[in-house]
Amino acid sequence: MPLDIPAFNDAFGRARDRVRGGQAADIPAEQEKLRALVPTDASEHDQTWTARLIARLAEPPAPPRQWSELFYEADRIHAAAYPPRGSTEEKIAMLADARRRIWEIADRASEDEADDIRAMTEDLQSMEGWIRNPQFPLTDTPFPTSDA
């Protein structure tokens, strides 16, 4: 009988939420329920990855990531530039300036943080692209219903 992957993933997610969510969860009991979802004749591959996930359920979660002040500085620049304001030219200039400043910060950041800081520029670049070449008009009016 093949492993019901969606059912296992759903059960694992709920078990992980109970364990990590601070609820009084009995980890060995949660693990046993998950093991019961893996058929004895499941493929070796399915047995291996499910066993790994089940074992990880007992591991303490990683501590929350600690960001540097450079990350927060880049985040403030991002927040100030989004959404852009002014004329089309002013919006483009605002977005380009924010992207440049964020990249400069990323260049000064540690290697493990630089890519996360640079990633802040992706939506700014997308917004600039949309401003330069809108794919569809945005309006304040709702879409018409199908019965209109």
Rosetta constraint file for C-alpha pairs under 8 A:
AtomPair CA 1 CA 39 HARMONIC 6.44 0.50
AtomPair CA 1 CA 41 HARMONIC 6.24 0.50
AtomPair CA 1 CA 42 HARMONIC 6.42 0.50
AtomPair CA 2 CA 39 HARMONIC 7.01 0.50
AtomPair CA 2 CA 41 HARMONIC 7.44 0.50
AtomPair CA 2 CA 42 HARMONIC 5.43 0.50
AtomPair CA 2 CA 43 HARMONIC 7.42 0.50
AtomPair CA 3 CA 8 HARMONIC 7.82 0.50
AtomPair CA 3 CA 37 HARMONIC 7.61 0.50
AtomPair CA 3 CA 38 HARMONIC 5.95 0.50
AtomPair CA 3 CA 39 HARMONIC 6.27 0.50
AtomPair CA 3 CA 42 HARMONIC 5.88 0.50
AtomPair CA 3 CA 46 HARMONIC 7.09 0.50
AtomPair CA 4 CA 8 HARMONIC 6.17 0.50
AtomPair CA 4 CA 37 HARMONIC 7.88 0.50
AtomPair CA 5 CA 9 HARMONIC 5.97 0.50
AtomPair CA 6 CA 10 HARMONIC 6.04 0.50
AtomPair CA 7 CA 11 HARMONIC 6.11 0.50
AtomPair CA 8 CA 12 HARMONIC 5.94 0.50
AtomPair CA 8 CA 34 HARMONIC 7.12 0.50
AtomPair CA 8 CA 37 HARMONIC 6.43 0.50
AtomPair CA 8 CA 38 HARMONIC 7.81 0.50
AtomPair CA 9 CA 13 HARMONIC 6.03 0.50
AtomPair CA 10 CA 14 HARMONIC 6.28 0.50
AtomPair CA 11 CA 15 HARMONIC 6.11 0.50
AtomPair CA 11 CA 34 HARMONIC 7.03 0.50
AtomPair CA 12 CA 16 HARMONIC 5.98 0.50
AtomPair CA 12 CA 34 HARMONIC 6.78 0.50
AtomPair CA 12 CA 54 HARMONIC 7.82 0.50
AtomPair CA 13 CA 17 HARMONIC 6.09 0.50
AtomPair CA 14 CA 18 HARMONIC 6.26 0.50
AtomPair CA 15 CA 19 HARMONIC 6.19 0.50
AtomPair CA 15 CA 30 HARMONIC 6.22 0.50
AtomPair CA 16 CA 20 HARMONIC 5.82 0.50
AtomPair CA 16 CA 21 HARMONIC 7.86 0.50
AtomPair CA 16 CA 57 HARMONIC 6.41 0.50
AtomPair CA 17 CA 21 HARMONIC 5.26 0.50
AtomPair CA 18 CA 22 HARMONIC 6.85 0.50
AtomPair CA 18 CA 23 HARMONIC 5.51 0.50
AtomPair CA 18 CA 24 HARMONIC 7.63 0.50
AtomPair CA 18 CA 25 HARMONIC 6.06 0.50
AtomPair CA 19 CA 23 HARMONIC 6.29 0.50
AtomPair CA 19 CA 24 HARMONIC 7.34 0.50
AtomPair CA 19 CA 25 HARMONIC 5.37 0.50
AtomPair CA 19 CA 26 HARMONIC 7.85 0.50
AtomPair CA 19 CA 27 HARMONIC 6.91 0.50
AtomPair CA 19 CA 57 HARMONIC 7.58 0.50
AtomPair CA 20 CA 61 HARMONIC 7.35 0.50
AtomPair CA 25 CA 30 HARMONIC 7.56 0.50
AtomPair CA 26 CA 30 HARMONIC 6.19 0.50
AtomPair CA 27 CA 31 HARMONIC 6.09 0.50
AtomPair CA 27 CA 57 HARMONIC 7.29 0.50
AtomPair CA 27 CA 58 HARMONIC 6.34 0.50
AtomPair CA 28 CA 32 HARMONIC 6.14 0.50
AtomPair CA 29 CA 33 HARMONIC 6.27 0.50
AtomPair CA 30 CA 34 HARMONIC 6.41 0.50
AtomPair CA 31 CA 35 HARMONIC 6.19 0.50
AtomPair CA 31 CA 54 HARMONIC 5.73 0.50
AtomPair CA 31 CA 55 HARMONIC 7.56 0.50
AtomPair CA 31 CA 57 HARMONIC 7.35 0.50
AtomPair CA 32 CA 36 HARMONIC 6.24 0.50
AtomPair CA 33 CA 37 HARMONIC 6.84 0.50
AtomPair CA 34 CA 38 HARMONIC 7.13 0.50
AtomPair CA 34 CA 54 HARMONIC 6.92 0.50
AtomPair CA 35 CA 51 HARMONIC 7.65 0.50
AtomPair CA 35 CA 54 HARMONIC 7.49 0.50
AtomPair CA 38 CA 42 HARMONIC 6.66 0.50
AtomPair CA 38 CA 47 HARMONIC 7.03 0.50
AtomPair CA 38 CA 50 HARMONIC 7.63 0.50
AtomPair CA 42 CA 46 HARMONIC 6.17 0.50
AtomPair CA 42 CA 47 HARMONIC 6.28 0.50
AtomPair CA 43 CA 47 HARMONIC 6.20 0.50
AtomPair CA 44 CA 48 HARMONIC 6.04 0.50
AtomPair CA 45 CA 49 HARMONIC 6.38 0.50
AtomPair CA 46 CA 50 HARMONIC 6.01 0.50
AtomPair CA 47 CA 51 HARMONIC 5.92 0.50
AtomPair CA 48 CA 52 HARMONIC 6.25 0.50
AtomPair CA 49 CA 53 HARMONIC 6.31 0.50
AtomPair CA 50 CA 54 HARMONIC 6.05 0.50
AtomPair CA 51 CA 55 HARMONIC 6.07 0.50
AtomPair CA 52 CA 56 HARMONIC 6.23 0.50
AtomPair CA 53 CA 57 HARMONIC 6.49 0.50
AtomPair CA 54 CA 58 HARMONIC 7.75 0.50
AtomPair CA 55 CA 59 HARMONIC 7.45 0.50
AtomPair CA 67 CA 71 HARMONIC 6.05 0.50
AtomPair CA 67 CA 72 HARMONIC 7.32 0.50
AtomPair CA 67 CA 113 HARMONIC 7.80 0.50
AtomPair CA 68 CA 72 HARMONIC 6.79 0.50
AtomPair CA 69 CA 73 HARMONIC 6.07 0.50
AtomPair CA 70 CA 74 HARMONIC 6.23 0.50
AtomPair CA 70 CA 105 HARMONIC 6.42 0.50
AtomPair CA 70 CA 106 HARMONIC 7.79 0.50
AtomPair CA 70 CA 109 HARMONIC 6.54 0.50
AtomPair CA 71 CA 75 HARMONIC 6.17 0.50
AtomPair CA 71 CA 105 HARMONIC 7.96 0.50
AtomPair CA 71 CA 109 HARMONIC 7.90 0.50
AtomPair CA 71 CA 113 HARMONIC 7.49 0.50
AtomPair CA 71 CA 117 HARMONIC 6.12 0.50
AtomPair CA 72 CA 76 HARMONIC 6.19 0.50
AtomPair CA 73 CA 77 HARMONIC 6.44 0.50
AtomPair CA 74 CA 78 HARMONIC 6.18 0.50
AtomPair CA 74 CA 101 HARMONIC 7.72 0.50
AtomPair CA 74 CA 102 HARMONIC 5.27 0.50
AtomPair CA 74 CA 105 HARMONIC 6.68 0.50
AtomPair CA 74 CA 117 HARMONIC 6.71 0.50
AtomPair CA 74 CA 120 HARMONIC 7.85 0.50
AtomPair CA 75 CA 79 HARMONIC 6.13 0.50
AtomPair CA 75 CA 117 HARMONIC 7.98 0.50
AtomPair CA 75 CA 120 HARMONIC 7.49 0.50
AtomPair CA 76 CA 80 HARMONIC 6.14 0.50
AtomPair CA 77 CA 81 HARMONIC 6.34 0.50
AtomPair CA 77 CA 98 HARMONIC 6.14 0.50
AtomPair CA 77 CA 101 HARMONIC 7.73 0.50
AtomPair CA 77 CA 102 HARMONIC 7.14 0.50
AtomPair CA 78 CA 82 HARMONIC 6.27 0.50
AtomPair CA 78 CA 98 HARMONIC 6.48 0.50
AtomPair CA 78 CA 102 HARMONIC 7.70 0.50
AtomPair CA 78 CA 120 HARMONIC 6.91 0.50
AtomPair CA 78 CA 121 HARMONIC 7.65 0.50
AtomPair CA 78 CA 124 HARMONIC 7.94 0.50
AtomPair CA 79 CA 83 HARMONIC 7.96 0.50
AtomPair CA 81 CA 94 HARMONIC 6.30 0.50
AtomPair CA 81 CA 95 HARMONIC 6.13 0.50
AtomPair CA 81 CA 98 HARMONIC 6.36 0.50
AtomPair CA 82 CA 95 HARMONIC 7.84 0.50
AtomPair CA 82 CA 124 HARMONIC 7.34 0.50
AtomPair CA 84 CA 91 HARMONIC 5.04 0.50
AtomPair CA 84 CA 92 HARMONIC 7.91 0.50
AtomPair CA 84 CA 94 HARMONIC 6.51 0.50
AtomPair CA 84 CA 95 HARMONIC 6.78 0.50
AtomPair CA 85 CA 90 HARMONIC 7.10 0.50
AtomPair CA 85 CA 91 HARMONIC 5.53 0.50
AtomPair CA 85 CA 94 HARMONIC 7.96 0.50
AtomPair CA 86 CA 90 HARMONIC 5.38 0.50
AtomPair CA 86 CA 91 HARMONIC 5.74 0.50
AtomPair CA 87 CA 91 HARMONIC 6.05 0.50
AtomPair CA 88 CA 92 HARMONIC 6.23 0.50
AtomPair CA 88 CA 131 HARMONIC 6.99 0.50
AtomPair CA 89 CA 93 HARMONIC 6.11 0.50
AtomPair CA 90 CA 94 HARMONIC 5.96 0.50
AtomPair CA 91 CA 95 HARMONIC 6.19 0.50
AtomPair CA 91 CA 128 HARMONIC 7.72 0.50
AtomPair CA 91 CA 131 HARMONIC 7.99 0.50
AtomPair CA 92 CA 96 HARMONIC 6.07 0.50
AtomPair CA 92 CA 128 HARMONIC 5.75 0.50
AtomPair CA 92 CA 131 HARMONIC 7.34 0.50
AtomPair CA 92 CA 132 HARMONIC 7.87 0.50
AtomPair CA 93 CA 97 HARMONIC 5.97 0.50
AtomPair CA 94 CA 98 HARMONIC 6.18 0.50
AtomPair CA 95 CA 99 HARMONIC 6.15 0.50
AtomPair CA 95 CA 124 HARMONIC 5.95 0.50
AtomPair CA 95 CA 125 HARMONIC 7.26 0.50
AtomPair CA 95 CA 128 HARMONIC 6.52 0.50
AtomPair CA 96 CA 100 HARMONIC 6.15 0.50
AtomPair CA 96 CA 124 HARMONIC 7.98 0.50
AtomPair CA 96 CA 125 HARMONIC 7.73 0.50
AtomPair CA 96 CA 128 HARMONIC 7.82 0.50
AtomPair CA 97 CA 101 HARMONIC 6.15 0.50
AtomPair CA 98 CA 102 HARMONIC 6.06 0.50
AtomPair CA 98 CA 121 HARMONIC 7.90 0.50
AtomPair CA 99 CA 103 HARMONIC 6.13 0.50
AtomPair CA 99 CA 121 HARMONIC 5.35 0.50
AtomPair CA 99 CA 124 HARMONIC 6.97 0.50
AtomPair CA 99 CA 125 HARMONIC 7.58 0.50
AtomPair CA 100 CA 104 HARMONIC 6.25 0.50
AtomPair CA 101 CA 105 HARMONIC 6.34 0.50
AtomPair CA 102 CA 106 HARMONIC 6.21 0.50
AtomPair CA 102 CA 117 HARMONIC 6.96 0.50
AtomPair CA 102 CA 118 HARMONIC 6.69 0.50
AtomPair CA 102 CA 120 HARMONIC 7.62 0.50
AtomPair CA 102 CA 121 HARMONIC 7.08 0.50
AtomPair CA 103 CA 107 HARMONIC 6.19 0.50
AtomPair CA 103 CA 117 HARMONIC 7.56 0.50
AtomPair CA 103 CA 118 HARMONIC 5.87 0.50
AtomPair CA 103 CA 121 HARMONIC 7.87 0.50
AtomPair CA 104 CA 108 HARMONIC 6.71 0.50
AtomPair CA 105 CA 109 HARMONIC 6.27 0.50
AtomPair CA 105 CA 117 HARMONIC 7.73 0.50
AtomPair CA 106 CA 110 HARMONIC 7.92 0.50
AtomPair CA 106 CA 113 HARMONIC 7.56 0.50
AtomPair CA 106 CA 114 HARMONIC 4.63 0.50
AtomPair CA 106 CA 115 HARMONIC 7.27 0.50
AtomPair CA 106 CA 117 HARMONIC 5.59 0.50
AtomPair CA 106 CA 118 HARMONIC 6.01 0.50
AtomPair CA 107 CA 114 HARMONIC 6.75 0.50
AtomPair CA 108 CA 114 HARMONIC 7.91 0.50
AtomPair CA 109 CA 113 HARMONIC 6.17 0.50
AtomPair CA 109 CA 114 HARMONIC 5.35 0.50
AtomPair CA 110 CA 114 HARMONIC 5.96 0.50
AtomPair CA 111 CA 115 HARMONIC 7.56 0.50
AtomPair CA 113 CA 117 HARMONIC 6.34 0.50
AtomPair CA 114 CA 118 HARMONIC 6.17 0.50
AtomPair CA 115 CA 119 HARMONIC 6.08 0.50
AtomPair CA 116 CA 120 HARMONIC 6.94 0.50
AtomPair CA 117 CA 121 HARMONIC 7.79 0.50
AtomPair CA 118 CA 122 HARMONIC 7.66 0.50
AtomPair CA 120 CA 124 HARMONIC 7.48 0.50
AtomPair CA 121 CA 125 HARMONIC 6.10 0.50
AtomPair CA 122 CA 126 HARMONIC 6.23 0.50
AtomPair CA 123 CA 127 HARMONIC 6.01 0.50
AtomPair CA 124 CA 128 HARMONIC 6.19 0.50
AtomPair CA 125 CA 129 HARMONIC 6.19 0.50
AtomPair CA 126 CA 130 HARMONIC 6.21 0.50
AtomPair CA 127 CA 131 HARMONIC 6.16 0.50
AtomPair CA 128 CA 132 HARMONIC 6.14 0.50
AtomPair CA 129 CA 133 HARMONIC 6.01 0.50
AtomPair CA 129 CA 134 HARMONIC 7.68 0.50
AtomPair CA 130 CA 134 HARMONIC 4.65 0.50
AtomPair CA 130 CA 135 HARMONIC 6.81 0.50
AtomPair CA 144 CA 148 HARMONIC 6.45 0.50
